[in-house]
């Protein structure tokens, strides 16, 4: 009996991972932001970078998760600048292993 070929060689995937949803909420202390990132088509292990900015575009926090393999990520960004005030914005950037941006999404902090 001949071995059957691997299904991935018969039906190769052309989809890349992408960010399907991004939710960010300011916690009660006003110094932390809870971030939930929802991903789809996780056919590889991309890096996920999060950036928290104020309305002038000043960076307040940044985080990097290497070789992410889960469909969701939840964590807390800590605001470094005590003079920062809403409105705030979080941007999630999904990058391939060679640093190419494959998906990006921004969301206001609620």
N, CA, C and O atoms as CSV, one atom per row, in Angstrom:
chain,resi,resn,atom,element,x,y,z
A,1,UNK,N,N,0.832,-1.177,0.000
A,1,UNK,CA,C,0.000,0.000,0.000
A,1,UNK,C,C,0.886,1.253,0.000
A,1,UNK,O,O,1.816,1.376,0.797
A,2,UNK,N,N,0.579,2.155,-0.893
A,2,UNK,CA,C,1.349,3.389,-1.002
A,2,UNK,C,C,0.987,4.338,0.138
A,2,UNK,O,O,-0.175,4.404,0.540
A,3,UNK,N,N,1.966,5.071,0.662
A,3,UNK,CA,C,1.631,6.077,1.673
A,3,UNK,C,C,0.866,7.229,1.028
A,3,UNK,O,O,1.150,7.616,-0.106
A,4,UNK,N,N,-0.083,7.761,1.741
A,4,UNK,CA,C,-0.844,8.899,1.222
A,4,UNK,C,C,-0.066,10.182,1.486
A,4,UNK,O,O,0.561,10.315,2.537
A,5,UNK,N,N,-0.094,11.105,0.571
A,5,UNK,CA,C,0.641,12.357,0.777
A,5,UNK,C,C,0.006,13.177,1.901
A,5,UNK,O,O,-1.187,13.079,2.191
A,6,UNK,N,N,0.849,13.973,2.503
A,6,UNK,CA,C,0.389,14.877,3.549
A,6,UNK,C,C,-0.653,15.821,2.949
A,6,UNK,O,O,-0.478,16.330,1.842
A,7,UNK,N,N,-1.738,16.047,3.690
A,7,UNK,CA,C,-2.826,16.893,3.175
A,7,UNK,C,C,-2.358,18.308,2.859
A,7,UNK,O,O,-2.877,18.941,1.939
A,8,UNK,N,N,-1.377,18.812,3.615
A,8,UNK,CA,C,-0.903,20.173,3.357
A,8,UNK,C,C,-0.183,20.277,2.012
A,8,UNK,O,O,-0.131,21.358,1.425
A,9,UNK,N,N,0.376,19.162,1.514
A,9,UNK,CA,C,1.012,19.226,0.203
A,9,UNK,C,C,-0.017,19.178,-0.928
A,9,UNK,O,O,0.249,19.649,-2.034
A,10,UNK,N,N,-1.193,18.605,-0.647
A,10,UNK,CA,C,-2.261,18.559,-1.641
A,10,UNK,C,C,-2.996,19.896,-1.703
A,10,UNK,O,O,-3.310,20.399,-2.782
A,11,UNK,N,N,-3.264,20.461,-0.528
A,11,UNK,CA,C,-4.002,21.722,-0.412
A,11,UNK,C,C,-3.131,22.744,0.291
A,11,UNK,O,O,-3.364,23.053,1.460
A,12,UNK,N,N,-2.134,23.274,-0.399
A,12,UNK,CA,C,-1.255,24.240,0.269
A,12,UNK,C,C,-2.024,25.497,0.663
A,12,UNK,O,O,-2.900,25.966,-0.063
A,13,UNK,N,N,-1.680,26.015,1.806
A,13,UNK,CA,C,-2.353,27.225,2.274
A,13,UNK,C,C,-1.663,28.472,1.735
A,13,UNK,O,O,-0.435,28.533,1.680
A,14,UNK,N,N,-2.435,29.443,1.347
A,14,UNK,CA,C,-1.878,30.706,0.876
A,14,UNK,C,C,-2.240,31.837,1.817
A,14,UNK,O,O,-1.833,32.979,1.606
A,15,UNK,N,N,-3.003,31.526,2.852
A,15,UNK,CA,C,-3.407,32.551,3.801
A,15,UNK,C,C,-2.283,32.852,4.769
A,15,UNK,O,O,-1.502,31.976,5.138
A,16,UNK,N,N,-2.218,34.106,5.172
A,16,UNK,CA,C,-1.274,34.519,6.196
A,16,UNK,C,C,-2.060,34.866,7.449
A,16,UNK,O,O,-3.240,35.207,7.373
A,17,UNK,N,N,-1.407,34.780,8.601
A,17,UNK,CA,C,-2.087,35.192,9.835
A,17,UNK,C,C,-2.520,36.653,9.729
A,17,UNK,O,O,-1.884,37.458,9.048
A,18,UNK,N,N,-3.605,36.975,10.410
A,18,UNK,CA,C,-4.068,38.361,10.417
A,18,UNK,C,C,-4.750,38.668,11.742
A,18,UNK,O,O,-5.167,37.769,12.472
A,19,UNK,N,N,-4.852,39.951,12.032
A,19,UNK,CA,C,-5.532,40.429,13.234
A,19,UNK,C,C,-6.990,40.635,12.864
A,19,UNK,O,O,-7.301,41.442,11.988
A,20,UNK,N,N,-7.883,39.916,13.522
A,20,UNK,CA,C,-9.304,40.046,13.204
A,20,UNK,C,C,-10.010,41.055,14.102
A,20,UNK,O,O,-10.998,41.670,13.700
A,21,UNK,N,N,-9.493,41.223,15.333
A,21,UNK,CA,C,-10.137,42.167,16.249
A,21,UNK,C,C,-9.134,42.606,17.302
A,21,UNK,O,O,-8.259,41.839,17.706
A,22,UNK,N,N,-9.273,43.856,17.743
A,22,UNK,CA,C,-8.409,44.439,18.762
A,22,UNK,C,C,-9.282,45.231,19.722
A,22,UNK,O,O,-10.028,46.118,19.306
A,23,UNK,N,N,-9.187,44.906,21.015
A,23,UNK,CA,C,-9.988,45.586,22.032
A,23,UNK,C,C,-9.038,46.099,23.114
A,23,UNK,O,O,-8.185,45.352,23.593
A,24,UNK,N,N,-9.181,47.369,23.502
A,24,UNK,CA,C,-8.322,47.961,24.530
A,24,UNK,C,C,-9.180,48.758,25.504
A,24,UNK,O,O,-10.017,49.564,25.100
A,25,UNK,N,N,-8.957,48.518,26.799
A,25,UNK,CA,C,-9.741,49.195,27.834
A,25,UNK,C,C,-8.817,49.741,28.922
A,25,UNK,O,O,-7.941,49.035,29.423
A,26,UNK,N,N,-9.027,51.005,29.276
A,26,UNK,CA,C,-8.279,51.636,30.362
A,26,UNK,C,C,-8.783,51.062,31.680
A,26,UNK,O,O,-9.988,51.045,31.934
A,27,UNK,N,N,-7.865,50.594,32.515
A,27,UNK,CA,C,-8.255,50.042,33.810
A,27,UNK,C,C,-8.544,51.167,34.803
A,27,UNK,O,O,-8.179,52.319,34.570
A,28,UNK,N,N,-9.196,50.828,35.902
A,28,UNK,CA,C,-9.675,51.821,36.873
A,28,UNK,C,C,-8.585,52.732,37.426
A,28,UNK,O,O,-8.864,53.880,37.772
A,29,UNK,N,N,-7.350,52.242,37.516
A,29,UNK,CA,C,-6.272,53.072,38.063
A,29,UNK,C,C,-5.781,54.123,37.071
A,29,UNK,O,O,-5.010,55.007,37.447
A,30,UNK,N,N,-6.213,54.044,35.810
A,30,UNK,CA,C,-5.813,55.022,34.799
A,30,UNK,C,C,-4.366,54.910,34.363
A,30,UNK,O,O,-3.897,55.744,33.588
A,31,UNK,N,N,-3.642,53.904,34.836
A,31,UNK,CA,C,-2.220,53.738,34.523
A,31,UNK,C,C,-1.930,52.485,33.698
A,31,UNK,O,O,-0.797,52.253,33.277
A,32,UNK,N,N,-2.986,51.671,33.472
A,32,UNK,CA,C,-2.805,50.423,32.735
A,32,UNK,C,C,-3.920,50.267,31.709
A,32,UNK,O,O,-5.040,50.739,31.905
A,33,UNK,N,N,-3.587,49.592,30.610
A,33,UNK,CA,C,-4.546,49.325,29.546
A,33,UNK,C,C,-4.566,47.816,29.288
A,33,UNK,O,O,-3.541,47.216,28.965
A,34,UNK,N,N,-5.749,47.216,29.436
A,34,UNK,CA,C,-5.914,45.793,29.134
A,34,UNK,C,C,-6.169,45.666,27.637
A,34,UNK,O,O,-7.048,46.334,27.094
A,35,UNK,N,N,-5.395,44.803,26.969
A,35,UNK,CA,C,-5.474,44.645,25.521
A,35,UNK,C,C,-5.802,43.187,25.192
A,35,UNK,O,O,-5.182,42.264,25.721
A,36,UNK,N,N,-6.779,42.998,24.316
A,36,UNK,CA,C,-7.128,41.675,23.789
A,36,UNK,C,C,-6.966,41.723,22.276
A,36,UNK,O,O,-7.529,42.587,21.603
A,37,UNK,N,N,-6.186,40.781,21.753
A,37,UNK,CA,C,-5.947,40.683,20.313
A,37,UNK,C,C,-6.462,39.327,19.845
A,37,UNK,O,O,-6.137,38.294,20.431
A,38,UNK,N,N,-7.259,39.338,18.797
A,38,UNK,CA,C,-7.830,38.121,18.229
A,38,UNK,C,C,-7.244,37.924,16.830
A,38,UNK,O,O,-7.308,38.817,15.985
A,39,UNK,N,N,-6.678,36.749,16.604
A,39,UNK,CA,C,-5.986,36.457,15.351
A,39,UNK,C,C,-6.698,35.343,14.595
A,39,UNK,O,O,-7.434,34.549,15.182
A,40,UNK,N,N,-6.469,35.295,13.289
A,40,UNK,CA,C,-7.040,34.225,12.472
A,40,UNK,C,C,-5.993,33.737,11.482
A,40,UNK,O,O,-4.998,34.412,11.218
A,41,UNK,N,N,-6.241,32.543,10.937
A,41,UNK,CA,C,-5.354,31.932,9.943
A,41,UNK,C,C,-3.915,31.804,10.458
A,41,UNK,O,O,-2.962,32.193,9.783
A,42,UNK,N,N,-3.782,31.257,11.655
A,42,UNK,CA,C,-2.456,31.121,12.266
A,42,UNK,C,C,-1.705,29.937,11.649
A,42,UNK,O,O,-1.575,28.878,12.264
A,43,UNK,N,N,-1.220,30.137,10.433
A,43,UNK,CA,C,-0.485,29.109,9.710
A,43,UNK,C,C,1.015,29.202,9.947
A,43,UNK,O,O,1.769,28.342,9.491
A,44,UNK,N,N,1.452,30.229,10.650
A,44,UNK,CA,C,2.862,30.398,10.997
A,44,UNK,C,C,2.921,30.986,12.404
A,44,UNK,O,O,1.890,31.142,13.060
A,45,UNK,N,N,4.120,31.309,12.864
A,45,UNK,CA,C,4.298,31.861,14.207
A,45,UNK,C,C,4.842,33.289,14.102
A,45,UNK,O,O,6.046,33.505,14.246
A,46,UNK,N,N,3.967,34.255,13.854
A,46,UNK,CA,C,4.414,35.645,13.666
A,46,UNK,C,C,4.742,36.314,15.001
A,46,UNK,O,O,4.403,35.804,16.069
A,47,UNK,N,N,5.402,37.455,14.918
A,47,UNK,CA,C,5.638,38.306,16.084
A,47,UNK,C,C,4.497,39.313,16.161
A,47,UNK,O,O,3.985,39.762,15.136
A,48,UNK,N,N,4.103,39.663,17.378
A,48,UNK,CA,C,3.034,40.645,17.595
A,48,UNK,C,C,3.595,41.805,18.392
A,48,UNK,O,O,4.106,41.619,19.496
A,49,UNK,N,N,3.499,43.003,17.836
A,49,UNK,CA,C,3.959,44.209,18.509
A,49,UNK,C,C,2.749,45.069,18.835
A,49,UNK,O,O,1.872,45.265,17.994
A,50,UNK,N,N,2.705,45.585,20.070
A,50,UNK,CA,C,1.639,46.492,20.491
A,50,UNK,C,C,2.237,47.831,20.847
A,50,UNK,O,O,3.290,47.912,21.481
A,51,UNK,N,N,1.557,48.877,20.434
A,51,UNK,CA,C,2.017,50.236,20.694
A,51,UNK,C,C,0.848,51.040,21.243
A,51,UNK,O,O,-0.226,51.079,20.643
A,52,UNK,N,N,1.062,51.676,22.380
A,52,UNK,CA,C,0.066,52.553,22.998
A,52,UNK,C,C,0.529,53.996,22.817
A,52,UNK,O,O,1.647,54.355,23.186
A,53,UNK,N,N,-0.360,54.823,22.236
A,53,UNK,CA,C,-0.021,56.226,21.959
A,53,UNK,C,C,-1.110,57.159,22.463
A,53,UNK,O,O,-2.271,56.771,22.598
A,54,UNK,N,N,-0.707,58.418,22.741
A,54,UNK,CA,C,-1.702,59.438,23.063
A,54,UNK,C,C,-2.140,60.123,21.777
A,54,UNK,O,O,-1.714,59.733,20.690
A,55,UNK,N,N,-2.995,61.147,21.891
A,55,UNK,CA,C,-3.531,61.774,20.668
A,55,UNK,C,C,-2.481,62.553,19.877
A,55,UNK,O,O,-2.700,62.848,18.702
A,56,UNK,N,N,-1.350,62.893,20.491
A,56,UNK,CA,C,-0.262,63.555,19.759
A,56,UNK,C,C,0.682,62.547,19.111
A,56,UNK,O,O,1.640,62.937,18.443
A,57,UNK,N,N,0.419,61.253,19.304
A,57,UNK,CA,C,1.268,60.218,18.724
A,57,UNK,C,C,2.480,59.882,19.572
A,57,UNK,O,O,3.384,59.188,19.108
A,58,UNK,N,N,2.514,60.363,20.816
A,58,UNK,CA,C,3.631,60.029,21.711
A,58,UNK,C,C,3.488,58.587,22.192
A,58,UNK,O,O,2.399,58.159,22.576
A,59,UNK,N,N,4.579,57.852,22.168
A,59,UNK,CA,C,4.578,56.468,22.628
A,59,UNK,C,C,4.509,56.425,24.154
A,59,UNK,O,O,5.343,57.012,24.843
A,60,UNK,N,N,3.501,55.720,24.667
A,60,UNK,CA,C,3.324,55.588,26.109
A,60,UNK,C,C,3.719,54.205,26.607
A,60,UNK,O,O,4.111,54.052,27.764
A,61,UNK,N,N,3.620,53.204,25.752
A,61,UNK,CA,C,4.013,51.837,26.094
A,61,UNK,C,C,4.188,51.046,24.811
A,61,UNK,O,O,3.592,51.357,23.780
A,62,UNK,N,N,5.023,50.012,24.899
A,62,UNK,CA,C,5.263,49.133,23.751
A,62,UNK,C,C,5.536,47.734,24.307
A,62,UNK,O,O,6.172,47.572,25.349
A,63,UNK,N,N,5.040,46.735,23.586
A,63,UNK,CA,C,5.264,45.354,23.989
A,63,UNK,C,C,5.454,44.509,22.735
A,63,UNK,O,O,4.886,44.806,21.685
A,64,UNK,N,N,6.259,43.452,22.854
A,64,UNK,CA,C,6.535,42.578,21.724
A,64,UNK,C,C,6.430,41.125,22.178
A,64,UNK,O,O,7.071,40.716,23.146
A,65,UNK,N,N,5.619,40.362,21.473
A,65,UNK,CA,C,5.495,38.928,21.722
A,65,UNK,C,C,6.126,38.217,20.531
A,65,UNK,O,O,5.737,38.446,19.386
A,66,UNK,N,N,7.093,37.360,20.803
A,66,UNK,CA,C,7.834,36.675,19.750
A,66,UNK,C,C,7.199,35.325,19.435
A,66,UNK,O,O,6.800,34.590,20.339
A,67,UNK,N,N,7.108,35.008,18.147
A,67,UNK,CA,C,6.648,33.718,17.644
A,67,UNK,C,C,5.342,33.258,18.297
A,67,UNK,O,O,5.254,32.167,18.861
A,68,UNK,N,N,4.360,34.104,18.203
A,68,UNK,CA,C,3.047,33.828,18.775
A,68,UNK,C,C,2.407,32.633,18.076
A,68,UNK,O,O,2.456,32.528,16.851
A,69,UNK,N,N,1.810,31.737,18.848
A,69,UNK,CA,C,1.164,30.570,18.247
A,69,UNK,C,C,-0.301,30.435,18.634
A,69,UNK,O,O,-0.986,29.552,18.119
A,70,UNK,N,N,-0.795,31.271,19.513
A,70,UNK,CA,C,-2.193,31.205,19.951
A,70,UNK,C,C,-3.061,32.102,19.069
A,70,UNK,O,O,-2.562,33.009,18.404
A,71,UNK,N,N,-4.370,31.832,19.074
A,71,UNK,CA,C,-5.315,32.652,18.308
A,71,UNK,C,C,-5.733,33.909,19.043
A,71,UNK,O,O,-6.317,34.813,18.445
A,72,UNK,N,N,-5.439,33.978,20.342
A,72,UNK,CA,C,-5.761,35.167,21.130
A,72,UNK,C,C,-4.581,35.515,22.030
A,72,UNK,O,O,-3.791,34.654,22.419
A,73,UNK,N,N,-4.487,36.783,22.343
A,73,UNK,CA,C,-3.480,37.249,23.293
A,73,UNK,C,C,-4.138,38.303,24.175
A,73,UNK,O,O,-4.813,39.205,23.679
A,74,UNK,N,N,-3.938,38.183,25.476
A,74,UNK,CA,C,-4.483,39.154,26.432
A,74,UNK,C,C,-3.379,39.548,27.394
A,74,UNK,O,O,-2.747,38.692,28.013
A,75,UNK,N,N,-3.149,40.841,27.517
A,75,UNK,CA,C,-2.154,41.302,28.471
A,75,UNK,C,C,-2.379,42.766,28.788
A,75,UNK,O,O,-3.296,43.395,28.261
A,76,UNK,N,N,-1.537,43.300,29.652
A,76,UNK,CA,C,-1.703,44.653,30.160
A,76,UNK,C,C,-0.498,45.502,29.780
A,76,UNK,O,O,0.647,45.115,30.009
A,77,UNK,N,N,-0.772,46.664,29.197
A,77,UNK,CA,C,0.268,47.654,28.923
A,77,UNK,C,C,0.270,48.664,30.068
A,77,UNK,O,O,-0.789,49.126,30.493
A,78,UNK,N,N,1.447,49.003,30.561
A,78,UNK,CA,C,1.586,49.975,31.652
A,78,UNK,C,C,2.000,51.318,31.064
A,78,UNK,O,O,2.988,51.405,30.334
A,79,UNK,N,N,1.250,52.352,31.382
A,79,UNK,CA,C,1.518,53.700,30.858
A,79,UNK,C,C,2.719,54.278,31.601
A,79,UNK,O,O,2.694,54.404,32.826
A,80,UNK,N,N,3.770,54.630,30.857
A,80,UNK,CA,C,5.013,55.122,31.457
A,80,UNK,C,C,4.973,56.614,31.768
A,80,UNK,O,O,5.649,57.067,32.692
A,81,UNK,N,N,4.205,57.371,31.024
A,81,UNK,CA,C,4.198,58.831,31.147
A,81,UNK,C,C,3.037,59.275,32.038
A,81,UNK,O,O,1.874,59.058,31.698
A,82,UNK,N,N,3.351,59.891,33.167
A,82,UNK,CA,C,2.297,60.298,34.108
A,82,UNK,C,C,1.453,61.459,33.581
A,82,UNK,O,O,0.380,61.726,34.120
A,83,UNK,N,N,1.916,62.151,32.540
A,83,UNK,CA,C,1.148,63.274,31.997
A,83,UNK,C,C,0.191,62.828,30.885
A,83,UNK,O,O,-0.507,63.658,30.303
A,84,UNK,N,N,0.155,61.549,30.594
A,84,UNK,CA,C,-0.698,61.044,29.513
A,84,UNK,C,C,-2.170,61.069,29.926
A,84,UNK,O,O,-2.526,60.689,31.041
A,85,UNK,N,N,-3.007,61.523,29.009
A,85,UNK,CA,C,-4.450,61.585,29.253
A,85,UNK,C,C,-5.177,61.093,28.004
A,85,UNK,O,O,-4.665,61.221,26.891
A,86,UNK,N,N,-6.370,60.531,28.190
A,86,UNK,CA,C,-7.178,60.114,27.026
A,86,UNK,C,C,-7.452,61.308,26.124
A,86,UNK,O,O,-7.438,62.447,26.591
A,87,UNK,N,N,-7.700,61.070,24.842
A,87,UNK,CA,C,-7.883,59.774,24.192
A,87,UNK,C,C,-6.549,59.080,23.905
A,87,UNK,O,O,-5.549,59.718,23.577
A,88,UNK,N,N,-6.572,57.762,24.038
A,88,UNK,CA,C,-5.414,56.918,23.767
A,88,UNK,C,C,-5.770,55.946,22.644
A,88,UNK,O,O,-6.940,55.678,22.374
A,89,UNK,N,N,-4.721,55.425,21.996
A,89,UNK,CA,C,-4.924,54.493,20.888
A,89,UNK,C,C,-3.911,53.357,21.002
A,89,UNK,O,O,-2.746,53.582,21.329
A,90,UNK,N,N,-4.371,52.129,20.729
A,90,UNK,CA,C,-3.483,50.971,20.668
A,90,UNK,C,C,-3.411,50.497,19.218
A,90,UNK,O,O,-4.426,50.413,18.527
A,91,UNK,N,N,-2.196,50.190,18.773
A,91,UNK,CA,C,-1.982,49.628,17.448
A,91,UNK,C,C,-1.295,48.279,17.606
A,91,UNK,O,O,-0.292,48.160,18.309
A,92,UNK,N,N,-1.843,47.269,16.949
A,92,UNK,CA,C,-1.248,45.930,16.934
A,92,UNK,C,C,-0.675,45.682,15.544
A,92,UNK,O,O,-1.330,45.935,14.533
A,93,UNK,N,N,0.555,45.185,15.512
A,93,UNK,CA,C,1.233,44.918,14.246
A,93,UNK,C,C,1.725,43.477,14.269
A,93,UNK,O,O,2.463,43.081,15.171
A,94,UNK,N,N,1.320,42.704,13.287
A,94,UNK,CA,C,1.741,41.316,13.135
A,94,UNK,C,C,2.837,41.285,12.080
A,94,UNK,O,O,2.654,41.780,10.968
A,95,UNK,N,N,3.996,40.691,12.440
A,95,UNK,CA,C,5.141,40.666,11.516
A,95,UNK,C,C,5.611,39.245,11.305
A,95,UNK,O,O,5.556,38.408,12.207
A,96,UNK,N,N,6.074,38.989,10.094
A,96,UNK,CA,C,6.660,37.691,9.771
A,96,UNK,C,C,8.056,37.608,10.383
A,96,UNK,O,O,8.566,38.590,10.921
A,97,UNK,N,N,8.664,36.434,10.298
A,97,UNK,CA,C,9.994,36.236,10.882
A,97,UNK,C,C,11.057,37.134,10.234
A,97,UNK,O,O,12.091,37.400,10.848
A,98,UNK,N,N,10.815,37.600,9.005
A,98,UNK,CA,C,11.762,38.505,8.350
A,98,UNK,C,C,11.354,39.977,8.500
A,98,UNK,O,O,11.776,40.832,7.720
A,99,UNK,N,N,10.519,40.259,9.524
A,99,UNK,CA,C,10.122,41.629,9.905
A,99,UNK,C,C,9.179,42.318,8.924
A,99,UNK,O,O,9.013,43.536,8.999
A,100,UNK,N,N,8.558,41.578,8.007
A,100,UNK,CA,C,7.587,42.163,7.094
A,100,UNK,C,C,6.233,42.274,7.800
A,100,UNK,O,O,5.784,41.319,8.434
A,101,UNK,N,N,5.590,43.426,7.694
A,101,UNK,CA,C,4.269,43.612,8.289
A,101,UNK,C,C,3.260,42.814,7.468
A,101,UNK,O,O,3.152,42.991,6.255
A,102,UNK,N,N,2.516,41.926,8.152
A,102,UNK,CA,C,1.520,41.124,7.446
A,102,UNK,C,C,0.095,41.497,7.853
A,102,UNK,O,O,-0.862,41.140,7.167
A,103,UNK,N,N,-0.043,42.216,8.970
A,103,UNK,CA,C,-1.368,42.688,9.383
A,103,UNK,C,C,-1.190,43.779,10.419
A,103,UNK,O,O,-0.273,43.720,11.239
A,104,UNK,N,N,-2.072,44.782,10.386
A,104,UNK,CA,C,-2.009,45.870,11.350
A,104,UNK,C,C,-3.433,46.357,11.610
A,104,UNK,O,O,-4.258,46.433,10.700
A,105,UNK,N,N,-3.702,46.688,12.885
A,105,UNK,CA,C,-5.017,47.187,13.259
A,105,UNK,C,C,-4.872,48.123,14.439
A,105,UNK,O,O,-4.100,47.846,15.358
A,106,UNK,N,N,-5.609,49.240,14.430
A,106,UNK,CA,C,-5.605,50.209,15.543
A,106,UNK,C,C,-7.001,50.263,16.153
A,106,UNK,O,O,-8.007,49.987,15.500
A,107,UNK,N,N,-7.020,50.632,17.441
A,107,UNK,CA,C,-8.285,50.733,18.158
A,107,UNK,C,C,-8.172,51.800,19.231
A,107,UNK,O,O,-7.128,51.919,19.873
A,108,UNK,N,N,-9.236,52.586,19.440
A,108,UNK,CA,C,-9.205,53.532,20.558
A,108,UNK,C,C,-9.286,52.765,21.877
A,108,UNK,O,O,-9.847,51.672,21.946
A,109,UNK,N,N,-8.720,53.357,22.902
A,109,UNK,CA,C,-8.806,52.786,24.241
A,109,UNK,C,C,-10.120,53.306,24.852
A,109,UNK,O,O,-10.351,54.514,24.900
A,110,UNK,N,N,-10.959,52.397,25.308
A,110,UNK,CA,C,-12.250,52.797,25.874
A,110,UNK,C,C,-12.220,52.758,27.386
A,110,UNK,O,O,-13.223,53.065,28.031
